[in-house]
Amino acid sequence: MKLGYRQLMTMKPAGLAQRFWDFFAENDESAYLIQCALLVQIRNSLSPTDFSFLAKELICQLFLEGSDLQEVKELCVYFRPYFTDNEWQKVTTRLFPTPKERAKITEQARLYTKKFPLLYSGEREVQTKASLLATFMDENGKKHSWTTSNVDPNLTSQQHEEYLSLLSTLTILQKDGVRRFVSLVEVNYSLFRTSIARRTQEEIDEHQAKVNDLPRVNTIGQAVAQPEEQAPADNMQELSESSKKVAQAAKTGTAKQRENQTSQKIQKQLPQNKPVLPEADSSEELNDPESVAAYLNQLKRKAAGNPPTREERKKQNQINKALGKKKRRRK
């Protein structure tokens, strides 16, 4: 059963009191539990919630019967209101062997009970909620921030100083073996003011009835746009295939038309008395669209910096011969 800083500073009173007993049943650590009880008292002094006299019977039992209390015996002054006069005499006799020590600790208990009354205060009514942000210096002289919520915003700066300083009396608040709360450096408040208090279900229903009477956008009878009927998937696929075929045919026809127009332009520029390509192979005629297409492809390849293919060079030679151009000799 775990009982650490998180449980001590976040659990509610009833659950936290039971946690003390459960932890005690599994662990014989009286000194640790007494320090935990003092931390809860400090929390009670800062919070409007009632944590006073938490697990009182257990704490009295630890001081009267617990073992290994030498390191925490002086903390009994903060728990004086827990005991009757007869019980207090037993506690001081058990922890302090000489009458002088008992008289001294009893006087300290009287003074501290008067100085720190909020350690035992009950529930306090507050108008606003607040969080407390404090800065402490640890055992190594390093500063760190410490935040706690549900704080009484009516506490004075002097009360902050007095009650937060009690954290320095504890040794259980450590990180990596270093005590975290050695000295108080700075304290700030963060207030939360309630605009609308929490409502009961009846109040919520009553408020909703008023809201329903407010003028609002009328959505009754408005036509809702219906999506167009979609064709079946098979029909859509057929339409898509047909569209592709039509587009391909149109593209092919346009290409052939451009080739024929280009061929006609070239024929007009040819001399009429020059022989054309031999008629033995009709595929090599100058007016053959394939020859013209090859010529155009060659021009494109040449413009792009690519050398013409063998077939394109052959067609070019035929066209140059038909145009009367002489073959350029290499030097």
C-alpha positions as protocol buffer text, in pm:
chain_id: "A"
residue {
  index: 1
  type: MET
  ca { x: 0 y: 0 z: 0 }
}
residue {
  index: 2
  type: LYS
  ca { x: 152 y: 329 z: -112 }
}
residue {
  index: 3
  type: LEU
  ca { x: 140 y: 645 z: 97 }
}
residue {
  index: 4
  type: GLY
  ca { x: 355 y: 914 z: -63 }
}
residue {
  index: 5
  type: TYR
  ca { x: 348 y: 1283 z: -146 }
}
residue {
  index: 6
  type: ARG
  ca { x: 92 y: 1238 z: -425 }
}
residue {
  index: 7
  type: GLN
  ca { x: -157 y: 1057 z: -200 }
}
residue {
  index: 8
  type: LEU
  ca { x: -102 y: 1297 z: 90 }
}
residue {
  index: 9
  type: MET
  ca { x: -166 y: 1608 z: -124 }
}
residue {
  index: 10
  type: THR
  ca { x: -443 y: 1487 z: -357 }
}
residue {
  index: 11
  type: MET
  ca { x: -664 y: 1231 z: -182 }
}
residue {
  index: 12
  type: LYS
  ca { x: -987 y: 1329 z: -8 }
}
residue {
  index: 13
  type: PRO
  ca { x: -1012 y: 1315 z: 373 }
}
residue {
  index: 14
  type: ALA
  ca { x: -1205 y: 988 z: 411 }
}
residue {
  index: 15
  type: GLY
  ca { x: -995 y: 793 z: 163 }
}
residue {
  index: 16
  type: LEU
  ca { x: -671 y: 939 z: 299 }
}
residue {
  index: 17
  type: ALA
  ca { x: -758 y: 842 z: 658 }
}
residue {
  index: 18
  type: GLN
  ca { x: -819 y: 483 z: 548 }
}
residue {
  index: 19
  type: ARG
  ca { x: -492 y: 487 z: 354 }
}
residue {
  index: 20
  type: PHE
  ca { x: -308 y: 569 z: 679 }
}
residue {
  index: 21
  type: TRP
  ca { x: -453 y: 261 z: 847 }
}
residue {
  index: 22
  type: ASP
  ca { x: -387 y: 36 z: 547 }
}
residue {
  index: 23
  type: PHE
  ca { x: -27 y: 153 z: 527 }
}
residue {
  index: 24
  type: PHE
  ca { x: 22 y: 98 z: 901 }
}
residue {
  index: 25
  type: ALA
  ca { x: -113 y: -256 z: 870 }
}
residue {
  index: 26
  type: GLU
  ca { x: 155 y: -341 z: 613 }
}
residue {
  index: 27
  type: ASN
  ca { x: 447 y: -130 z: 740 }
}
residue {
  index: 28
  type: ASP
  ca { x: 591 y: -75 z: 1087 }
}
residue {
  index: 29
  type: GLU
  ca { x: 708 y: 279 z: 1017 }
}
residue {
  index: 30
  type: SER
  ca { x: 576 y: 497 z: 1298 }
}
residue {
  index: 31
  type: ALA
  ca { x: 818 y: 786 z: 1236 }
}
residue {
  index: 32
  type: TYR
  ca { x: 725 y: 802 z: 867 }
}
residue {
  index: 33
  type: LEU
  ca { x: 352 y: 808 z: 943 }
}
residue {
  index: 34
  type: ILE
  ca { x: 394 y: 1090 z: 1196 }
}
residue {
  index: 35
  type: GLN
  ca { x: 570 y: 1303 z: 934 }
}
residue {
  index: 36
  type: CYS
  ca { x: 291 y: 1220 z: 688 }
}
residue {
  index: 37
  type: ALA
  ca { x: 35 y: 1334 z: 945 }
}
residue {
  index: 38
  type: LEU
  ca { x: 213 y: 1668 z: 988 }
}
residue {
  index: 39
  type: LEU
  ca { x: 212 y: 1720 z: 610 }
}
residue {
  index: 40
  type: VAL
  ca { x: -164 y: 1663 z: 609 }
}
residue {
  index: 41
  type: GLN
  ca { x: -195 y: 1922 z: 888 }
}
residue {
  index: 42
  type: ILE
  ca { x: -7 y: 2172 z: 671 }
}
residue {
  index: 43
  type: ARG
  ca { x: -243 y: 2090 z: 386 }
}
residue {
  index: 44
  type: ASN
  ca { x: -536 y: 2152 z: 623 }
}
residue {
  index: 45
  type: SER
  ca { x: -399 y: 2496 z: 713 }
}
residue {
  index: 46
  type: LEU
  ca { x: -392 y: 2600 z: 346 }
}
residue {
  index: 47
  type: SER
  ca { x: -714 y: 2436 z: 228 }
}
residue {
  index: 48
  type: PRO
  ca { x: -1076 y: 2523 z: 304 }
}
residue {
  index: 49
  type: THR
  ca { x: -1147 y: 2146 z: 311 }
}
residue {
  index: 50
  type: ASP
  ca { x: -1145 y: 1979 z: 652 }
}
residue {
  index: 51
  type: PHE
  ca { x: -837 y: 1755 z: 701 }
}
residue {
  index: 52
  type: SER
  ca { x: -808 y: 1829 z: 1072 }
}
residue {
  index: 53
  type: PHE
  ca { x: -741 y: 1544 z: 1314 }
}
residue {
  index: 54
  type: LEU
  ca { x: -703 y: 1299 z: 1027 }
}
residue {
  index: 55
  type: ALA
  ca { x: -644 y: 944 z: 1157 }
}
residue {
  index: 56
  type: LYS
  ca { x: -632 y: 1086 z: 1512 }
}
residue {
  index: 57
  type: GLU
  ca { x: -658 y: 748 z: 1687 }
}
residue {
  index: 58
  type: LEU
  ca { x: -370 y: 606 z: 1485 }
}
residue {
  index: 59
  type: ILE
  ca { x: -145 y: 907 z: 1553 }
}
residue {
  index: 60
  type: CYS
  ca { x: -214 y: 889 z: 1927 }
}
residue {
  index: 61
  type: GLN
  ca { x: -136 y: 518 z: 1921 }
}
residue {
  index: 62
  type: LEU
  ca { x: 196 y: 577 z: 1744 }
}
residue {
  index: 63
  type: PHE
  ca { x: 312 y: 836 z: 2000 }
}
residue {
  index: 64
  type: LEU
  ca { x: 203 y: 617 z: 2290 }
}
residue {
  index: 65
  type: GLU
  ca { x: 320 y: 279 z: 2160 }
}
residue {
  index: 66
  type: GLY
  ca { x: 525 y: 323 z: 1844 }
}
residue {
  index: 67
  type: SER
  ca { x: 892 y: 232 z: 1820 }
}
residue {
  index: 68
  type: ASP
  ca { x: 1188 y: 429 z: 1683 }
}
residue {
  index: 69
  type: LEU
  ca { x: 1041 y: 774 z: 1749 }
}
residue {
  index: 70
  type: GLN
  ca { x: 1364 y: 948 z: 1851 }
}
residue {
  index: 71
  type: GLU
  ca { x: 1397 y: 1136 z: 1522 }
}
residue {
  index: 72
  type: VAL
  ca { x: 1039 y: 1266 z: 1532 }
}
residue {
  index: 73
  type: LYS
  ca { x: 974 y: 1302 z: 1906 }
}
residue {
  index: 74
  type: GLU
  ca { x: 988 y: 1683 z: 1894 }
}
residue {
  index: 75
  type: LEU
  ca { x: 708 y: 1684 z: 1635 }
}
residue {
  index: 76
  type: CYS
  ca { x: 468 y: 1593 z: 1915 }
}
residue {
  index: 77
  type: VAL
  ca { x: 425 y: 1967 z: 1986 }
}
residue {
  index: 78
  type: TYR
  ca { x: 218 y: 1997 z: 1666 }
}
residue {
  index: 79
  type: PHE
  ca { x: -17 y: 1721 z: 1786 }
}
residue {
  index: 80
  type: ARG
  ca { x: -91 y: 1845 z: 2138 }
}
residue {
  index: 81
  type: PRO
  ca { x: -465 y: 1896 z: 2067 }
}
residue {
  index: 82
  type: TYR
  ca { x: -486 y: 1522 z: 1977 }
}
residue {
  index: 83
  type: PHE
  ca { x: -427 y: 1420 z: 2341 }
}
residue {
  index: 84
  type: THR
  ca { x: -597 y: 1462 z: 2671 }
}
residue {
  index: 85
  type: ASP
  ca { x: -384 y: 1597 z: 2956 }
}
residue {
  index: 86
  type: ASN
  ca { x: -334 y: 1246 z: 3091 }
}
residue {
  index: 87
  type: GLU
  ca { x: -231 y: 1109 z: 2750 }
}
residue {
  index: 88
  type: TRP
  ca { x: 4 y: 1402 z: 2695 }
}
residue {
  index: 89
  type: GLN
  ca { x: 180 y: 1331 z: 3021 }
}
residue {
  index: 90
  type: LYS
  ca { x: 232 y: 970 z: 2912 }
}
residue {
  index: 91
  type: VAL
  ca { x: 370 y: 1080 z: 2575 }
}
residue {
  index: 92
  type: THR
  ca { x: 619 y: 1329 z: 2724 }
}
residue {
  index: 93
  type: THR
  ca { x: 727 y: 1081 z: 2993 }
}
residue {
  index: 94
  type: ARG
  ca { x: 787 y: 817 z: 2728 }
}
residue {
  index: 95
  type: LEU
  ca { x: 982 y: 1040 z: 2488 }
}
residue {
  index: 96
  type: PHE
  ca { x: 1165 y: 1279 z: 2723 }
}
residue {
  index: 97
  type: PRO
  ca { x: 1339 y: 1123 z: 3025 }
}
residue {
  index: 98
  type: THR
  ca { x: 1402 y: 1432 z: 3241 }
}
residue {
  index: 99
  type: PRO
  ca { x: 1145 y: 1667 z: 3398 }
}
residue {
  index: 100
  type: LYS
  ca { x: 1329 y: 1965 z: 3249 }
}
residue {
  index: 101
  type: GLU
  ca { x: 1289 y: 1830 z: 2894 }
}
residue {
  index: 102
  type: ARG
  ca { x: 924 y: 1749 z: 2957 }
}
residue {
  index: 103
  type: ALA
  ca { x: 853 y: 2098 z: 3089 }
}
residue {
  index: 104
  type: LYS
  ca { x: 1027 y: 2254 z: 2791 }
}
residue {
  index: 105
  type: ILE
  ca { x: 843 y: 2047 z: 2531 }
}
residue {
  index: 106
  type: THR
  ca { x: 510 y: 2111 z: 2704 }
}
residue {
  index: 107
  type: GLU
  ca { x: 565 y: 2486 z: 2691 }
}
residue {
  index: 108
  type: GLN
  ca { x: 660 y: 2465 z: 2324 }
}
residue {
  index: 109
  type: ALA
  ca { x: 344 y: 2266 z: 2254 }
}
residue {
  index: 110
  type: ARG
  ca { x: 136 y: 2537 z: 2418 }
}
residue {
  index: 111
  type: LEU
  ca { x: 301 y: 2812 z: 2216 }
}
residue {
  index: 112
  type: TYR
  ca { x: 282 y: 2631 z: 1882 }
}
residue {
  index: 113
  type: THR
  ca { x: -80 y: 2531 z: 1933 }
}
residue {
  index: 114
  type: LYS
  ca { x: -160 y: 2898 z: 1973 }
}
residue {
  index: 115
  type: LYS
  ca { x: 64 y: 3005 z: 1685 }
}
residue {
  index: 116
  type: PHE
  ca { x: -65 y: 2749 z: 1432 }
}
residue {
  index: 117
  type: PRO
  ca { x: -441 y: 2719 z: 1491 }
}
residue {
  index: 118
  type: LEU
  ca { x: -514 y: 2642 z: 1125 }
}
residue {
  index: 119
  type: LEU
  ca { x: -341 y: 2304 z: 1162 }
}
residue {
  index: 120
  type: TYR
  ca { x: -658 y: 2190 z: 1340 }
}
residue {
  index: 121
  type: SER
  ca { x: -921 y: 2416 z: 1183 }
}
residue {
  index: 122
  type: GLY
  ca { x: -1230 y: 2260 z: 1031 }
}
residue {
  index: 123
  type: GLU
  ca { x: -1393 y: 2337 z: 698 }
}
residue {
  index: 124
  type: ARG
  ca { x: -1384 y: 2701 z: 589 }
}
residue {
  index: 125
  type: GLU
  ca { x: -1628 y: 2866 z: 349 }
}
residue {
  index: 126
  type: VAL
  ca { x: -1464 y: 3062 z: 67 }
}
residue {
  index: 127
  type: GLN
  ca { x: -1609 y: 3263 z: -221 }
}
residue {
  index: 128
  type: THR
  ca { x: -1334 y: 3186 z: -472 }
}
residue {
  index: 129
  type: LYS
  ca { x: -1100 y: 2900 z: -544 }
}
residue {
  index: 130
  type: ALA
  ca { x: -726 y: 2952 z: -567 }
}
residue {
  index: 131
  type: SER
  ca { x: -398 y: 2777 z: -637 }
}
residue {
  index: 132
  type: LEU
  ca { x: -73 y: 2854 z: -462 }
}
residue {
  index: 133
  type: LEU
  ca { x: 260 y: 2878 z: -641 }
}
residue {
  index: 134
  type: ALA
  ca { x: 560 y: 2891 z: -412 }
}
residue {
  index: 135
  type: THR
  ca { x: 934 y: 2885 z: -469 }
}
residue {
  index: 136
  type: PHE
  ca { x: 1158 y: 2692 z: -229 }
}
residue {
  index: 137
  type: MET
  ca { x: 1528 y: 2633 z: -201 }
}
residue {
  index: 138
  type: ASP
  ca { x: 1646 y: 2274 z: -161 }
}
residue {
  index: 139
  type: GLU
  ca { x: 1928 y: 2131 z: 46 }
}
residue {
  index: 140
  type: ASN
  ca { x: 2179 y: 2202 z: -231 }
}
residue {
  index: 141
  type: GLY
  ca { x: 2077 y: 2568 z: -264 }
}
residue {
  index: 142
  type: LYS
  ca { x: 1878 y: 2519 z: -586 }
}
residue {
  index: 143
  type: LYS
  ca { x: 1540 y: 2684 z: -633 }
}
residue {
  index: 144
  type: HIS
  ca { x: 1232 y: 2493 z: -743 }
}
residue {
  index: 145
  type: SER
  ca { x: 860 y: 2567 z: -781 }
}
residue {
  index: 146
  type: TRP
  ca { x: 587 y: 2402 z: -578 }
}
residue {
  index: 147
  type: THR
  ca { x: 216 y: 2424 z: -661 }
}
residue {
  index: 148
  type: THR
  ca { x: -90 y: 2319 z: -463 }
}
residue {
  index: 149
  type: SER
  ca { x: -457 y: 2367 z: -554 }
}
residue {
  index: 150
  type: ASN
  ca { x: -777 y: 2427 z: -355 }
}
residue {
  index: 151
  type: VAL
  ca { x: -617 y: 2691 z: -136 }
}
residue {
  index: 152
  type: ASP
  ca { x: -796 y: 2936 z: 91 }
}
residue {
  index: 153
  type: PRO
  ca { x: -749 y: 3277 z: -80 }
}
residue {
  index: 154
  type: ASN
  ca { x: -808 y: 3464 z: 246 }
}
residue {
  index: 155
  type: LEU
  ca { x: -474 y: 3368 z: 402 }
}
residue {
  index: 156
  type: THR
  ca { x: -235 y: 3655 z: 469 }
}
residue {
  index: 157
  type: SER
  ca { x: 127 y: 3680 z: 367 }
}
residue {
  index: 158
  type: GLN
  ca { x: 231 y: 3620 z: 727 }
}
residue {
  index: 159
  type: GLN
  ca { x: 26 y: 3299 z: 738 }
}
residue {
  index: 160
  type: HIS
  ca { x: 188 y: 3184 z: 415 }
}
residue {
  index: 161
  type: GLU
  ca { x: 527 y: 3243 z: 568 }
}
residue {
  index: 162
  type: GLU
  ca { x: 445 y: 3060 z: 890 }
}
residue {
  index: 163
  type: TYR
  ca { x: 264 y: 2754 z: 761 }
}
residue {
  index: 164
  type: LEU
  ca { x: 473 y: 2690 z: 449 }
}
residue {
  index: 165
  type: SER
  ca { x: 787 y: 2714 z: 662 }
}
residue {
  index: 166
  type: LEU
  ca { x: 666 y: 2402 z: 846 }
}
residue {
  index: 167
  type: LEU
  ca { x: 753 y: 2202 z: 533 }
}
residue {
  index: 168
  type: SER
  ca { x: 1119 y: 2254 z: 621 }
}
residue {
  index: 169
  type: THR
  ca { x: 1074 y: 2047 z: 939 }
}
residue {
  index: 170
  type: LEU
  ca { x: 1006 y: 1730 z: 736 }
}
residue {
  index: 171
  type: THR
  ca { x: 1267 y: 1494 z: 594 }
}
residue {
  index: 172
  type: ILE
  ca { x: 1035 y: 1271 z: 388 }
}
residue {
  index: 173
  type: LEU
  ca { x: 1000 y: 1532 z: 111 }
}
residue {
  index: 174
  type: GLN
  ca { x: 1308 y: 1444 z: -91 }
}
residue {
  index: 175
  type: LYS
  ca { x: 1412 y: 1400 z: -451 }
}
residue {
  index: 176
  type: ASP
  ca { x: 1714 y: 1184 z: -529 }
}
residue {
  index: 177
  type: GLY
  ca { x: 1809 y: 1196 z: -162 }
}
residue {
  index: 178
  type: VAL
  ca { x: 1799 y: 1577 z: -144 }
}
residue {
  index: 179
  type: ARG
  ca { x: 1553 y: 1756 z: 87 }
}
residue {
  index: 180
  type: ARG
  ca { x: 1339 y: 1982 z: -127 }
}
residue {
  index: 181
  type: PHE
  ca { x: 1183 y: 2225 z: 126 }
}
residue {
  index: 182
  type: VAL
  ca { x: 1466 y: 2385 z: 321 }
}
residue {
  index: 183
  type: SER
  ca { x: 1375 y: 2753 z: 293 }
}
residue {
  index: 184
  type: LEU
  ca { x: 1085 y: 2955 z: 147 }
}
residue {
  index: 185
  type: VAL
  ca { x: 1174 y: 3204 z: -127 }
}
residue {
  index: 186
  type: GLU
  ca { x: 851 y: 3334 z: -284 }
}
residue {
  index: 187
  type: VAL
  ca { x: 471 y: 3276 z: -280 }
}
residue {
  index: 188
  type: ASN
  ca { x: 209 y: 3372 z: -543 }
}
residue {
  index: 189
  type: TYR
  ca { x: -167 y: 3323 z: -572 }
}
residue {
  index: 190
  type: SER
  ca { x: -366 y: 3221 z: -879 }
}
residue {
  index: 191
  type: LEU
  ca { x: -737 y: 3290 z: -823 }
}
residue {
  index: 192
  type: PHE
  ca { x: -1029 y: 3114 z: -994 }
}
residue {
  index: 193
  type: ARG
  ca { x: -1356 y: 3303 z: -973 }
}
residue {
  index: 194
  type: THR
  ca { x: -1675 y: 3105 z: -1036 }
}
residue {
  index: 195
  type: SER
  ca { x: -1906 y: 3263 z: -1294 }
}
residue {
  index: 196
  type: ILE
  ca { x: -2185 y: 3003 z: -1281 }
}
residue {
  index: 197
  type: ALA
  ca { x: -2211 y: 2776 z: -978 }
}
residue {
  index: 198
  type: ARG
  ca { x: -2268 y: 2404 z: -1021 }
}
residue {
  index: 199
  type: ARG
  ca { x: -2637 y: 2334 z: -1093 }
}
residue {
  index: 200
  type: THR
  ca { x: -2866 y: 2050 z: -995 }
}
residue {
  index: 201
  type: GLN
  ca { x: -3036 y: 1842 z: -1264 }
}
residue {
  index: 202
  type: GLU
  ca { x: -3366 y: 2017 z: -1191 }
}
residue {
  index: 203
  type: GLU
  ca { x: -3204 y: 2357 z: -1244 }
}
residue {
  index: 204
  type: ILE
  ca { x: -3043 y: 2236 z: -1566 }
}
residue {
  index: 205
  type: ASP
  ca { x: -3380 y: 2116 z: -1702 }
}
residue {
  index: 206
  type: GLU
  ca { x: -3547 y: 2442 z: -1607 }
}
residue {
  index: 207
  type: HIS
  ca { x: -3277 y: 2642 z: -1783 }
}
residue {
  index: 208
  type: GLN
  ca { x: -3300 y: 2423 z: -2093 }
}
residue {
  index: 209
  type: ALA
  ca { x: -3677 y: 2481 z: -2112 }
}
residue {
  index: 210
  type: LYS
  ca { x: -3611 y: 2856 z: -2131 }
}
residue {
  index: 211
  type: VAL
  ca { x: -3347 y: 2806 z: -2397 }
}
residue {
  index: 212
  type: ASN
  ca { x: -3589 y: 2602 z: -2609 }
}
residue {
  index: 213
  type: ASP
  ca { x: -3829 y: 2902 z: -2621 }
}
residue {
  index: 214
  type: LEU
  ca { x: -3571 y: 3127 z: -2785 }
}
residue {
  index: 215
  type: PRO
  ca { x: -3623 y: 3224 z: -3153 }
}
residue {
  index: 216
  type: ARG
  ca { x: -3409 y: 3002 z: -3369 }
}
residue {
  index: 217
  type: VAL
  ca { x: -3344 y: 2903 z: -3730 }
}
residue {
  index: 218
  type: ASN
  ca { x: -3644 y: 2710 z: -3863 }
}
residue {
  index: 219
  type: THR
  ca { x: -3531 y: 2386 z: -4023 }
}
residue {
  index: 220
  type: ILE
  ca { x: -3881 y: 2235 z: -4065 }
}
residue {
  index: 221
  type: GLY
  ca { x: -3992 y: 2187 z: -4425 }
}
residue {
  index: 222
  type: GLN
  ca { x: -3661 y: 2287 z: -4578 }
}
residue {
  index: 223
  type: ALA
  ca { x: -3586 y: 2092 z: -4891 }
}
residue {
  index: 224
  type: VAL
  ca { x: -3290 y: 1872 z: -4860 }
}
residue {
  index: 225
  type: ALA
  ca { x: -3087 y: 1840 z: -5174 }
}
residue {
  index: 226
  type: GLN
  ca { x: -3096 y: 1482 z: -5292 }
}
residue {
  index: 227
  type: PRO
  ca { x: -2791 y: 1337 z: -5458 }
}
residue {
  index: 228
  type: GLU
  ca { x: -2832 y: 1252 z: -5826 }
}
residue {
  index: 229
  type: GLU
  ca { x: -2902 y: 892 z: -5906 }
}
residue {
  index: 230
  type: GLN
  ca { x: -2579 y: 720 z: -5981 }
}
residue {
  index: 231
  type: ALA
  ca { x: -2542 y: 475 z: -6264 }
}
residue {
  index: 232
  type: PRO
  ca { x: -2455 y: 119 z: -6177 }
}
residue {
  index: 233
  type: ALA
  ca { x: -2089 y: 39 z: -6156 }
}
residue {
  index: 234
  type: ASP
  ca { x: -2097 y: -184 z: -6468 }
}
residue {
  index: 235
  type: ASN
  ca { x: -2258 y: 90 z: -6679 }
}
residue {
  index: 236
  type: MET
  ca { x: -2007 y: 344 z: -6552 }
}
residue {
  index: 237
  type: GLN
  ca { x: -1723 y: 114 z: -6655 }
}
residue {
  index: 238
  type: GLU
  ca { x: -1872 y: 66 z: -7000 }
}
residue {
  index: 239
  type: LEU
  ca { x: -1916 y: 441 z: -7044 }
}
residue {
  index: 240
  type: SER
  ca { x: -1559 y: 494 z: -6937 }
}
residue {
  index: 241
  type: GLU
  ca { x: -1424 y: 241 z: -7189 }
}
residue {
  index: 242
  type: SER
  ca { x: -1635 y: 391 z: -7468 }
}
residue {
  index: 243
  type: SER
  ca { x: -1515 y: 741 z: -7383 }
}
residue {
  index: 244
  type: LYS
  ca { x: -1156 y: 626 z: -7402 }
}
residue {
  index: 245
  type: LYS
  ca { x: -1208 y: 471 z: -7745 }
}
residue {
  index: 246
  type: VAL
  ca { x: -1377 y: 784 z: -7881 }
}
residue {
  index: 247
  type: ALA
  ca { x: -1100 y: 1004 z: -7748 }
}
residue {
  index: 248
  type: GLN
  ca { x: -831 y: 777 z: -7896 }
}
residue {
  index: 249
  type: ALA
  ca { x: -1002 y: 773 z: -8237 }
}
residue {
  index: 250
  type: ALA
  ca { x: -1032 y: 1151 z: -8238 }
}
residue {
  index: 251
  type: LYS
  ca { x: -668 y: 1184 z: -8143 }
}
residue {
  index: 252
  type: THR
  ca { x: -558 y: 947 z: -8421 }
}
residue {
  index: 253
  type: GLY
  ca { x: -770 y: 1124 z: -8683 }
}
residue {
  index: 254
  type: THR
  ca { x: -633 y: 1463 z: -8583 }
}
residue {
  index: 255
  type: ALA
  ca { x: -275 y: 1336 z: -8608 }
}
residue {
  index: 256
  type: LYS
  ca { x: -333 y: 1192 z: -8957 }
}
residue {
  index: 257
  type: GLN
  ca { x: -495 y: 1516 z: -9067 }
}
residue {
  index: 258
  type: ARG
  ca { x: -194 y: 1717 z: -8951 }
}
residue {
  index: 259
  type: GLU
  ca { x: 40 y: 1477 z: -9134 }
}
residue {
  index: 260
  type: ASN
  ca { x: -154 y: 1511 z: -9460 }
}
residue {
  index: 261
  type: GLN
  ca { x: -149 y: 1890 z: -9434 }
}
residue {
  index: 262
  type: THR
  ca { x: 226 y: 1889 z: -9379 }
}
residue {
  index: 263
  type: SER
  ca { x: 277 y: 1653 z: -9675 }
}
residue {
  index: 264
  type: GLN
  ca { x: 79 y: 1879 z: -9903 }
}
residue {
  index: 265
  type: LYS
  ca { x: 291 y: 2180 z: -9804 }
}
residue {
  index: 266
  type: ILE
  ca { x: 611 y: 1990 z: -9883 }
}
residue {
  index: 267
  type: GLN
  ca { x: 476 y: 1874 z: -10223 }
}
residue {
  index: 268
  type: LYS
  ca { x: 405 y: 2235 z: -10323 }
}
residue {
  index: 269
  type: GLN
  ca { x: 767 y: 2329 z: -10253 }
}
residue {
  index: 270
  type: LEU
  ca { x: 917 y: 2044 z: -10464 }
}
residue {
  index: 271
  type: PRO
  ca { x: 1047 y: 2124 z: -10821 }
}
residue {
  index: 272
  type: GLN
  ca { x: 812 y: 1974 z: -11081 }
}
residue {
  index: 273
  type: ASN
  ca { x: 1095 y: 1855 z: -11315 }
}
residue {
  index: 274
  type: LYS
  ca { x: 1281 y: 1660 z: -11049 }
}
residue {
  index: 275
  type: PRO
  ca { x: 1221 y: 1290 z: -11024 }
}
residue {
  index: 276
  type: VAL
  ca { x: 1070 y: 1153 z: -10710 }
}
residue {
  index: 277
  type: LEU
  ca { x: 1150 y: 835 z: -10531 }
}
residue {
  index: 278
  type: PRO
  ca { x: 1133 y: 510 z: -10731 }
}
residue {
  index: 279
  type: GLU
  ca { x: 785 y: 368 z: -10759 }
}
residue {
  index: 280
  type: ALA
  ca { x: 911 y: 19 z: -10687 }
}
residue {
  index: 281
  type: ASP
  ca { x: 836 y: 66 z: -10317 }
}
residue {
  index: 282
  type: SER
  ca { x: 522 y: 267 z: -10252 }
}
residue {
  index: 283
  type: SER
  ca { x: 618 y: 305 z: -9883 }
}
residue {
  index: 284
  type: GLU
  ca { x: 911 y: 529 z: -9987 }
}
residue {
  index: 285
  type: GLU
  ca { x: 706 y: 783 z: -10186 }
}
residue {
  index: 286
  type: LEU
  ca { x: 744 y: 1143 z: -10080 }
}
residue {
  index: 287
  type: ASN
  ca { x: 372 y: 1189 z: -10037 }
}
residue {
  index: 288
  type: ASP
  ca { x: 348 y: 885 z: -9812 }
}
residue {
  index: 289
  type: PRO
  ca { x: 227 y: 1002 z: -9470 }
}
residue {
  index: 290
  type: GLU
  ca { x: 469 y: 763 z: -9302 }
}
residue {
  index: 291
  type: SER
  ca { x: 764 y: 926 z: -9481 }
}
residue {
  index: 292
  type: VAL
  ca { x: 644 y: 1269 z: -9381 }
}
residue {
  index: 293
  type: ALA
  ca { x: 592 y: 1153 z: -9022 }
}
residue {
  index: 294
  type: ALA
  ca { x: 945 y: 1012 z: -9015 }
}
residue {
  index: 295
  type: TYR
  ca { x: 1076 y: 1343 z: -9143 }
}
residue {
  index: 296
  type: LEU
  ca { x: 890 y: 1535 z: -8873 }
}
residue {
  index: 297
  type: ASN
  ca { x: 1016 y: 1300 z: -8605 }
}
residue {
  index: 298
  type: GLN
  ca { x: 1369 y: 1356 z: -8729 }
}
residue {
  index: 299
  type: LEU
  ca { x: 1328 y: 1731 z: -8702 }
}
residue {
  index: 300
  type: LYS
  ca { x: 1199 y: 1691 z: -8346 }
}
residue {
  index: 301
  type: ARG
  ca { x: 1486 y: 1465 z: -8248 }
}
residue {
  index: 302
  type: LYS
  ca { x: 1736 y: 1704 z: -8404 }
}
residue {
  index: 303
  type: ALA
  ca { x: 1586 y: 1998 z: -8215 }
}
residue {
  index: 304
  type: ALA
  ca { x: 1606 y: 1798 z: -7893 }
}
residue {
  index: 305
  type: GLY
  ca { x: 1972 y: 1717 z: -7955 }
}
residue {
  index: 306
  type: ASN
  ca { x: 1910 y: 1347 z: -8032 }
}
residue {
  index: 307
  type: PRO
  ca { x: 2073 y: 1187 z: -8339 }
}
residue {
  index: 308
  type: PRO
  ca { x: 1833 y: 1060 z: -8612 }
}
residue {
  index: 309
  type: THR
  ca { x: 1776 y: 688 z: -8652 }
}
residue {
  index: 310
  type: ARG
  ca { x: 1898 y: 495 z: -8955 }
}
residue {
  index: 311
  type: GLU
  ca { x: 1551 y: 489 z: -9108 }
}
residue {
  index: 312
  type: GLU
  ca { x: 1514 y: 864 z: -9054 }
}
residue {
  index: 313
  type: ARG
  ca { x: 1848 y: 933 z: -9224 }
}
residue {
  index: 314
  type: LYS
  ca { x: 1736 y: 723 z: -9521 }
}
residue {
  index: 315
  type: LYS
  ca { x: 1412 y: 918 z: -9554 }
}
residue {
  index: 316
  type: GLN
  ca { x: 1603 y: 1247 z: -9521 }
}
residue {
  index: 317
  type: ASN
  ca { x: 1839 y: 1151 z: -9803 }
}
residue {
  index: 318
  type: GLN
  ca { x: 1542 y: 1068 z: -10026 }
}
residue {
  index: 319
  type: ILE
  ca { x: 1377 y: 1400 z: -9950 }
}
residue {
  index: 320
  type: ASN
  ca { x: 1705 y: 1593 z: -10005 }
}
residue {
  index: 321
  type: LYS
  ca { x: 1749 y: 1413 z: -10338 }
}
residue {
  index: 322
  type: ALA
  ca { x: 1396 y: 1502 z: -10441 }
}
residue {
  index: 323
  type: LEU
  ca { x: 1456 y: 1867 z: -10342 }
}
residue {
  index: 324
  type: GLY
  ca { x: 1780 y: 1878 z: -10537 }
}
residue {
  index: 325
  type: LYS
  ca { x: 1999 y: 1918 z: -10235 }
}
residue {
  index: 326
  type: LYS
  ca { x: 2348 y: 1778 z: -10259 }
}
residue {
  index: 327
  type: LYS
  ca { x: 2483 y: 1548 z: -9996 }
}
residue {
  index: 328
  type: ARG
  ca { x: 2725 y: 1726 z: -9766 }
}
residue {
  index: 329
  type: ARG
  ca { x: 3067 y: 1564 z: -9768 }
}
residue {
  index: 330
  type: ARG
  ca { x: 3265 y: 1523 z: -9451 }
}
residue {
  index: 331
  type: LYS
  ca { x: 3601 y: 1697 z: -9446 }
}
